[in-house]
């Protein structure tokens, strides 16, 4: 009889694959609610890091959704696509990123879509 008794029992964690041998994991089922209106865009730059979106993140963008105050959106503004948090006001929208907020009249931007998820690479 050893220090641990008559028998040794395994302890720790079960295999993450246990019980899933026959099924596959499909990110589309989890991340994409409306496939015809969904795009994946790679984010460039770290200006949304305060919102948890890092440089190189994959953004899941749904064009069929209407943004709410506080939504993260992709907008077309001054000839470029930008990822920003939106706050809608009567005559303008406020777009926030790390380090600042700008006010833009509704006629000066177009909302491309609402970000439903961001996948950061580690």
C-alpha positions in Angstrom: 0.0 0.0 0.0 1.5 3.3 -1.1 1.1 6.8 0.2 -2.0 7.3 -1.8 -3.9 4.1 -0.8 -4.7 1.0 -2.6 -5.8 2.5 -5.9 -5.0 5.5 -7.9 -7.8 7.5 -9.5 -7.3 9.9 -12.3 -8.2 13.5 -11.5 -8.4 16.6 -13.6 -10.5 17.4 -16.6 -12.4 15.2 -19.0 -11.4 15.5 -22.7 -13.1 18.5 -24.3 -14.0 16.2 -27.2 -15.7 13.7 -25.0 -19.3 13.3 -26.1 -18.8 15.1 -29.4 -17.1 12.4 -31.4 -19.8 12.4 -34.0 -20.6 16.1 -34.3 -18.8 19.0 -35.8 -18.5 22.5 -34.5 -19.9 25.1 -36.9 -19.1 28.8 -36.2 -21.6 29.9 -38.8 -24.5 28.5 -36.6 -23.2 30.6 -33.7 -22.0 33.8 -35.4 -24.1 34.3 -38.5 -27.8 34.9 -38.0 -28.6 36.2 -41.5 -26.1 34.6 -44.0 -27.1 36.7 -47.1 -26.5 39.9 -45.2 -23.4 39.0 -43.3 -19.8 39.9 -44.1 -16.5 39.2 -42.5 -14.1 42.2 -42.4 -10.6 42.2 -41.0 -10.0 45.3 -38.8 -6.9 47.2 -39.3 -5.4 49.4 -36.6 -5.8 49.5 -32.8 -8.2 52.4 -32.5 -11.0 50.2 -31.2 -9.0 48.4 -28.5 -10.9 50.2 -25.7 -14.0 48.4 -27.0 -12.2 45.0 -27.1 -11.5 45.0 -30.8 -7.8 44.6 -31.6 -5.8 45.2 -34.7 -6.3 42.3 -37.1 -9.6 41.2 -35.5 -12.2 39.6 -37.7 -15.5 41.5 -37.6 -18.8 39.7 -38.2 -21.0 42.5 -39.8 -24.7 42.1 -40.4 -26.1 44.6 -42.9 -29.7 43.7 -42.1 -29.6 45.0 -38.5 -30.5 48.6 -37.5 -28.0 50.1 -35.1 -29.0 51.1 -31.6 -27.2 53.6 -29.4 -24.0 52.0 -28.3 -23.8 49.5 -31.2 -20.5 48.9 -32.9 -20.9 49.7 -36.6 -18.9 49.8 -39.8 -19.5 53.1 -41.6 -18.5 54.6 -44.9 -17.1 58.1 -44.1 -15.0 60.4 -46.3 -14.2 57.5 -48.7 -13.1 54.9 -46.1 -14.7 52.2 -44.0 -14.4 52.8 -40.3 -15.4 50.7 -37.2 -16.9 52.9 -34.5 -19.4 52.9 -31.6 -22.4 54.9 -32.6 -24.7 57.2 -30.6 -27.6 58.5 -32.7 -28.9 62.0 -32.1 -31.6 64.0 -33.9 -29.4 65.8 -36.3 -26.1 63.9 -36.2 -24.4 60.8 -35.0 -21.5 60.5 -32.6 -18.9 58.0 -33.5 -16.4 57.0 -30.8 -13.1 55.2 -30.9 -10.2 55.0 -28.5 -9.1 58.6 -27.8 -12.1 60.5 -29.1 -15.5 61.1 -30.5 -16.6 62.9 -33.6 -20.0 64.3 -34.5 -21.1 63.7 -38.1 -24.4 65.0 -39.8 -26.5 62.1 -40.9 -26.0 63.1 -44.6 -22.2 62.7 -44.3 -21.9 58.9 -43.6 -23.5 55.6 -44.5 -23.9 52.7 -42.2 -22.5 49.6 -43.8 -23.6 47.2 -41.0 -23.7 46.4 -37.3 -20.8 44.4 -35.8 -22.3 41.3 -34.1 -19.0 39.7 -33.1 -15.3 40.4 -33.2 -12.7 37.6 -33.2 -9.3 38.7 -31.9 -6.2 36.7 -32.8 -3.9 35.9 -29.9 
